[in-house]
Amino acid sequence: MEYYHPGYNSQHKGESIEEIYGKEDCPITGYLVSKAFHKQYLSLWNQDPKRGREHYNQYGLKLFGDCGAFSFIGDPTPPVSVQEVIDFYVEIGVDQGASLDHIVPDYDPNYDYFFGGLSEPAHFRERLGITIQNGQEFLDKCRSQKVEFLPVGSLQGWSPKSYVECLKAYQKMGYKKVALGGVAKLSPPKVVEVLSSLRDHLGETELHVFGITQEVVLRAVKMPQITSVDGMGPYYSSLYNHGDSYRLGGTWHQVFPIGYGSTPEEEGLYKEVRSLMTEGSEEDLQNLNDLLGNNDRYRAKLLRSLRDRIWEGCGCKVCTDLGWEVLLYDSQTNYGRGFHNMWQVNKELQKVQREVLDNG
C-alpha cells in the first residue's frame, strides 16, 4: 500500500490506492506507519516527509503512528526508547501516535479464573508493567514537548481482566484514546471476548483496534467507542489466499489458481478462456468447465464466479477497468484486486458503523 508500489497494471503503474479511487471514493481514511518497518520500504513519507504529508493532505488522509511491537516480541525489553518513538512521529507528521508497548506473547481467559485457572508467568506482569510505564512517560513527554499529534495509549494484556487493568491505568493518566494491541493474530471469538470486556469500562474513551477489519467482529461487539481500525487482511488475501481472494457482498470468491497459464498447455487454455470471456455467448461459456481443468478444489467455485460475472456487481474503479481479469492470479492483477477488496471491506465497515450509531 506504499505510494511507490508498482501498481496493479501498466495503465495505473505507480499509483496509490487514493490516486486510483480519488478523494471522494477512497476506501481508506489514512495509513498506519510503523517505526519498526519504515526503513524496509520505499515510500513518499520516508524519502521526503514534507512532500509525503502534502500528498496525504491532498486526499484528506491521516497518519497513525505505531512502534511496531510485534517486530520485537522476542526481546526482553523494547529496543527503542519512548523519545525515539516520539521523534519518529514528529518527523513524519502523524495525526495520532501510539505509545511504546511490549506485547504479552500469550492470551488465555483461563488466567482470570481463581479456581482451576492458570497462573500467569512473571514475565507477563513485567511486560504489562513496561507497557504502562512507557505509556506514562510517552504522555508526559508529549505534553511537555507540546506535540501536535494525539497521544494514544497502547493496550496490552494476556486475558480480559488484564486488558481492563491496562485500560484503567491509561484512563487514570488522562488518555482520551487508547489502542487495542496484541490481538491481530487472535481468532475472531477471542477478539470479541477482549473487546466485550473493555466495553463497560471505556466510557468516553475512544478506541482504535490494531490489525482487525473483520466486519463480523465489529458487528458482534457494537461499540460506538471504536473510532478507527487498521488492517491489511483484505489486501493480503488477494496476494496469498490460494483461491478465495475476491471480496464481494461480504463473501470471498474464487479466482484463478496460482500458476494457471504458466505452462504451454495451460497458456493455450488460458487464451481460450480469455476468448470465451470477451467474445463468447452464454452457450459458449458452458465450455469453461472443460477449459478450467480438473482441479475440483477450484473449478466449481471459479465457474460460478465467471458465469455470474461477479465483478459487474461491484462498480469500483478496479473492477470497471479490469473486468473479468480482476479474477486472474498474477503479480500485477493481485495488487488491483487488493485495492478492490479494501474498497469492498470499507463499504461493509461503513454499514456496521451506521448500524451502531443508529442503535446508539
MIMI-975257 format. One line per field, with one value per residue (C-alpha): residue in three letters; x negated, y negated, z; residue number from 1. Coordinates in nm, 2 decimals, decimal comma. Example, Ala and Ser with C-alpha at 12.3 -4.5 7.8 and 13.67 -1.06 7.14 Angstrom:
REM residues 2
aa	c(ala ser)
c1	c(-1,23 -1,37)
c2	c(0,45 0,11)
c3	c(0,78 0,71)
i	c(1 2)
REM end
This chain:
REM residues 360
aa	c(met glu tyr tyr his pro gly tyr asn ser gln his lys gly glu ser ile glu glu ile tyr gly lys glu asp cys pro ile thr gly tyr leu val ser lys ala phe his lys gln tyr leu ser leu trp asn gln asp pro lys arg gly arg glu his tyr asn gln tyr gly leu lys leu phe gly asp cys gly ala phe ser phe ile gly asp pro thr pro pro val ser val gln glu val ile asp phe tyr val glu ile gly val asp gln gly ala ser leu asp his ile val pro asp tyr asp pro asn tyr asp tyr phe phe gly gly leu ser glu pro ala his phe arg glu arg leu gly ile thr ile gln asn gly gln glu phe leu asp lys cys arg ser gln lys val glu phe leu pro val gly ser leu gln gly trp ser pro lys ser tyr val glu cys leu lys ala tyr gln lys met gly tyr lys lys val ala leu gly gly val ala lys leu ser pro pro lys val val glu val leu ser ser leu arg asp his leu gly glu thr glu leu his val phe gly ile thr gln glu val val leu arg ala val lys met pro gln ile thr ser val asp gly met gly pro tyr tyr ser ser leu tyr asn his gly asp ser tyr arg leu gly gly thr trp his gln val phe pro ile gly tyr gly ser thr pro glu glu glu gly leu tyr lys glu val arg ser leu met thr glu gly ser glu glu asp leu gln asn leu asn asp leu leu gly asn asn asp arg tyr arg ala lys leu leu arg ser leu arg asp arg ile trp glu gly cys gly cys lys val cys thr asp leu gly trp glu val leu leu tyr asp ser gln thr asn tyr gly arg gly phe his asn met trp gln val asn lys glu leu gln lys val gln arg glu val leu asp asn gly)
c1	c(0,00 -0,30 -0,30 -0,57 -0,41 -0,43 -0,05 0,18 0,13 -0,06 0,23 0,20 -0,17 -0,29 0,04 0,15 0,50 0,60 0,49 0,68 1,01 0,98 1,06 1,44 1,43 1,11 1,17 0,92 0,90 0,53 0,22 0,07 -0,31 -0,53 -0,86 -0,98 -0,94 -0,96 -1,32 -1,24 -1,01 -1,02 -0,75 -0,69 -0,69 -1,02 -1,20 -1,05 -0,83 -0,72 -0,61 -0,45 -0,25 -0,13 -0,03 0,18 0,34 0,44 0,66 0,77 0,57 0,44 0,13 0,14 -0,20 -0,29 -0,61 -0,57 -0,58 -0,53 -0,88 -1,05 -0,81 -1,11 -1,31 -1,30 -1,25 -1,17 -1,49 -1,38 -1,31 -1,00 -1,17 -1,28 -0,92 -0,81 -1,08 -0,98 -0,61 -0,71 -0,94 -0,67 -0,39 -0,15 0,20 0,22 -0,06 -0,05 -0,27 -0,56 -0,42 -0,55 -0,33 -0,25 -0,31 -0,01 0,36 0,60 0,91 0,83 0,57 0,86 1,01 0,92 1,02 0,89 0,74 0,39 0,12 -0,03 -0,41 -0,62 -0,72 -0,36 -0,34 -0,68 -0,57 -0,25 -0,45 -0,68 -0,38 -0,21 -0,54 -0,61 -0,26 -0,30 -0,64 -0,50 -0,21 -0,42 -0,68 -0,41 -0,26 -0,59 -0,71 -0,37 -0,35 -0,08 0,04 0,29 0,12 0,28 0,22 0,14 0,33 0,17 0,27 0,29 0,66 0,98 0,91 0,55 0,66 0,91 0,64 0,43 0,72 0,79 0,43 0,43 0,76 0,61 0,31 0,55 0,55 0,85 0,79 0,64 0,55 0,60 0,28 0,17 0,49 0,41 0,33 0,62 0,93 1,24 1,42 1,12 1,10 1,47 1,41 1,14 1,35 1,66 1,45 1,35 1,69 1,83 1,51 1,44 1,69 1,60 1,25 1,21 1,07 0,85 0,82 0,49 0,49 0,87 1,10 1,34 1,70 1,82 1,61 1,71 2,08 2,07 1,94 2,14 1,91 1,95 1,62 1,44 1,35 1,07 0,94 0,65 0,56 0,40 0,60 0,82 0,52 0,31 0,59 0,56 0,18 0,16 0,50 0,49 0,83 1,08 0,93 1,20 1,44 1,80 2,11 1,95 1,82 1,49 1,50 1,27 1,01 0,79 0,54 0,19 -0,03 0,27 0,14 -0,23 -0,29 -0,25 0,06 0,22 0,13 0,33 0,63 0,59 0,62 0,93 1,08 0,99 1,16 1,48 1,50 1,45 1,64 1,83 2,20 2,39 2,39 2,02 1,95 2,05 1,71 1,54 1,59 1,35 1,11 1,05 0,92 1,00 0,90 1,22 1,10 1,12 1,32 1,68 1,64 1,44 1,70 1,97 1,77 1,72 2,07 2,23 1,99 1,95 1,72 2,01 2,18 1,90 1,87 1,53 1,26 1,05 1,34 1,46 1,11 1,01 1,35 1,32 0,94 0,97 1,00 0,66 0,38 0,06 -0,17 0,00 0,37 0,33 0,25 0,55 0,77 0,62 0,74 1,08 1,10 1,03 1,30 1,55 1,45 1,47 1,84 1,90 1,74 1,94 2,26 2,16 2,08 2,42 2,59 2,40 2,48 2,84 2,88 2,69)
c2	c(0,00 -0,23 -0,53 -0,39 -0,05 0,07 0,06 0,31 0,29 0,08 -0,17 -0,26 -0,19 -0,36 -0,49 -0,45 -0,35 -0,71 -0,82 -0,54 -0,59 -0,96 -1,16 -1,11 -0,73 -0,64 -0,32 -0,43 -0,73 -0,71 -0,50 -0,33 -0,39 -0,16 -0,28 0,08 0,14 -0,20 -0,17 0,16 0,00 -0,28 -0,54 -0,90 -0,99 -0,81 -0,98 -1,32 -1,36 -1,71 -1,62 -1,30 -1,50 -1,73 -1,43 -1,28 -1,61 -1,64 -1,33 -1,41 -1,11 -1,08 -0,91 -0,69 -0,62 -0,28 -0,15 0,20 0,41 0,74 0,69 0,71 0,95 1,19 0,92 0,89 0,51 0,28 0,19 -0,17 -0,45 -0,65 -0,96 -0,79 -0,69 -1,05 -1,19 -0,95 -1,06 -1,42 -1,37 -1,22 -1,43 -1,18 -1,28 -1,02 -0,82 -0,51 -0,47 -0,23 0,11 0,46 0,75 1,03 1,34 1,54 1,50 1,72 1,62 1,90 1,68 1,49 1,79 1,81 2,17 2,42 2,14 2,06 1,87 1,61 1,62 1,34 1,20 1,13 0,89 0,75 0,67 0,51 0,30 0,19 0,10 -0,10 -0,28 -0,37 -0,49 -0,73 -0,86 -0,89 -1,10 -1,32 -1,39 -1,46 -1,72 -1,88 -1,89 -2,01 -1,77 -1,83 -1,47 -1,30 -1,06 -0,72 -0,46 -0,11 0,16 0,50 0,80 1,18 1,21 0,99 0,87 0,77 0,57 0,39 0,33 0,16 -0,05 -0,18 -0,27 -0,48 -0,65 -0,75 -0,90 -1,11 -0,94 -1,04 -0,75 -0,40 -0,13 0,24 0,42 0,78 0,92 0,92 1,29 1,40 1,57 1,35 1,50 1,41 1,06 1,02 1,15 0,89 0,61 0,71 0,70 0,34 0,22 0,14 -0,04 -0,27 -0,54 -0,84 -0,69 -0,63 -0,30 -0,21 0,16 0,28 0,53 0,60 0,51 0,81 0,69 0,99 0,88 0,52 0,61 0,85 0,60 0,29 0,04 -0,33 -0,39 -0,22 -0,52 -0,37 -0,03 0,08 0,40 0,53 0,86 0,78 0,66 0,96 1,20 1,10 1,19 1,50 1,66 1,96 1,93 1,72 1,38 1,16 0,99 0,91 0,88 1,00 1,32 1,43 1,57 1,79 1,66 1,85 2,10 1,99 2,06 2,11 2,04 2,09 2,40 2,40 2,63 2,41 2,10 2,22 2,30 1,95 1,79 1,99 1,88 1,52 1,55 1,70 1,43 1,14 1,27 1,59 1,63 1,77 2,11 2,09 2,04 2,40 2,49 2,33 2,64 2,83 2,55 2,49 2,84 3,10 2,93 2,98 2,76 2,46 2,54 2,53 2,20 2,04 2,14 1,98 1,66 1,64 1,73 1,49 1,22 1,12 0,82 0,65 0,63 0,43 0,10 0,00 -0,16 0,16 0,38 0,13 0,12 0,48 0,66 1,04 1,02 0,90 1,27 1,36 1,45 1,27 1,02 0,71 0,81 0,92 0,56 0,42 0,69 0,60 0,24 0,37 0,59 0,28 0,09 0,37 0,41 0,03 0,05 0,33 0,13 -0,18 0,02 0,15 -0,20 -0,32 -0,04 -0,11 -0,48 -0,42 -0,18 -0,43)
c3	c(0,00 -0,02 -0,25 -0,47 -0,50 -0,87 -0,90 -1,04 -1,42 -1,68 -1,71 -1,34 -1,28 -0,97 -0,85 -0,49 -0,38 -0,31 -0,66 -0,83 -0,64 -0,58 -0,27 -0,27 -0,33 -0,15 0,07 0,34 0,57 0,63 0,68 0,98 0,98 1,19 1,32 1,32 0,95 0,78 0,66 0,48 0,22 -0,03 0,04 -0,01 0,36 0,41 0,12 0,17 0,48 0,39 0,04 0,17 0,42 0,15 -0,07 0,21 0,30 -0,07 -0,03 0,33 0,47 0,82 0,95 1,26 1,41 1,57 1,73 1,57 1,88 1,70 1,55 1,89 2,06 2,13 2,31 2,69 2,65 2,36 2,16 2,12 2,36 2,42 2,29 1,97 1,90 1,96 1,74 1,46 1,49 1,48 1,18 0,96 1,09 1,23 1,34 1,61 1,77 1,98 2,29 2,31 2,42 2,48 2,37 2,60 2,38 2,50 2,56 2,75 2,95 3,19 3,35 3,50 3,69 4,05 4,09 3,83 3,62 3,51 3,69 3,47 3,43 3,59 3,25 3,16 3,45 3,36 3,00 3,12 3,36 3,08 2,86 3,13 3,24 2,88 2,84 3,13 3,00 2,65 2,76 2,99 2,72 2,46 2,69 2,79 2,42 2,31 2,02 1,75 1,73 1,96 2,20 2,21 2,48 2,36 2,55 2,62 2,83 2,85 2,95 2,95 3,31 3,24 2,93 3,15 3,41 3,14 3,02 3,37 3,41 3,09 3,18 3,52 3,33 3,12 2,78 2,56 2,32 2,36 2,10 2,15 2,06 2,06 1,91 1,54 1,54 1,77 1,64 1,59 1,90 2,12 1,98 2,06 2,41 2,47 2,32 2,52 2,84 2,76 2,66 3,00 3,11 2,82 2,89 2,68 2,59 2,22 2,10 1,80 1,71 1,57 1,29 1,28 1,00 1,02 0,99 1,19 1,49 1,49 1,43 1,72 1,98 1,85 2,03 1,94 2,12 1,83 1,61 1,40 1,29 1,07 0,89 0,57 0,57 0,27 0,07 0,17 0,08 -0,28 -0,27 -0,06 -0,03 -0,27 -0,42 -0,23 -0,27 -0,43 -0,18 -0,28 -0,07 0,25 0,08 -0,05 -0,41 -0,62 -0,85 -1,09 -0,93 -0,88 -1,18 -1,41 -1,76 -1,66 -1,88 -2,27 -2,24 -1,98 -2,17 -2,46 -2,23 -2,08 -2,42 -2,49 -2,16 -2,24 -2,58 -2,43 -2,16 -2,40 -2,71 -2,62 -2,58 -2,28 -2,46 -2,53 -2,16 -2,10 -2,24 -1,95 -1,74 -1,97 -2,02 -1,65 -1,59 -1,33 -1,01 -0,82 -0,53 -0,76 -1,07 -0,94 -0,75 -1,03 -1,28 -1,06 -1,03 -1,41 -1,51 -1,26 -1,38 -1,02 -1,10 -1,26 -0,92 -0,77 -0,95 -0,81 -1,03 -1,04 -1,15 -1,40 -1,56 -1,54 -1,59 -1,56 -1,54 -1,19 -1,11 -1,26 -1,03 -1,14 -0,98 -1,13 -1,10 -0,74 -0,63 -0,81 -0,65 -0,31 -0,37 -0,47 -0,15 0,06 -0,12 -0,05 0,31 0,37 0,25 0,50 0,78 0,70 0,72 1,06 1,18 1,07 1,24 1,57 1,56 1,47 1,76 1,97)
i	c(1 2 3 4 5 6 7 8 9 10 11 12 13 14 15 16 17 18 19 20 21 22 23 24 25 26 27 28 29 30 31 32 33 34 35 36 37 38 39 40 41 42 43 44 45 46 47 48 49 50 51 52 53 54 55 56 57 58 59 60 61 62 63 64 65 66 67 68 69 70 71 72 73 74 75 76 77 78 79 80 81 82 83 84 85 86 87 88 89 90 91 92 93 94 95 96 97 98 99 100 101 102 103 104 105 106 107 108 109 110 111 112 113 114 115 116 117 118 119 120 121 122 123 124 125 126 127 128 129 130 131 132 133 134 135 136 137 138 139 140 141 142 143 144 145 146 147 148 149 150 151 152 153 154 155 156 157 158 159 160 161 162 163 164 165 166 167 168 169 170 171 172 173 174 175 176 177 178 179 180 181 182 183 184 185 186 187 188 189 190 191 192 193 194 195 196 197 198 199 200 201 202 203 204 205 206 207 208 209 210 211 212 213 214 215 216 217 218 219 220 221 222 223 224 225 226 227 228 229 230 231 232 233 234 235 236 237 238 239 240 241 242 243 244 245 246 247 248 249 250 251 252 253 254 255 256 257 258 259 260 261 262 263 264 265 266 267 268 269 270 271 272 273 274 275 276 277 278 279 280 281 282 283 284 285 286 287 288 289 290 291 292 293 294 295 296 297 298 299 300 301 302 303 304 305 306 307 308 309 310 311 312 313 314 315 316 317 318 319 320 321 322 323 324 325 326 327 328 329 330 331 332 333 334 335 336 337 338 339 340 341 342 343 344 345 346 347 348 349 350 351 352 353 354 355 356 357 358 359 360)
REM end
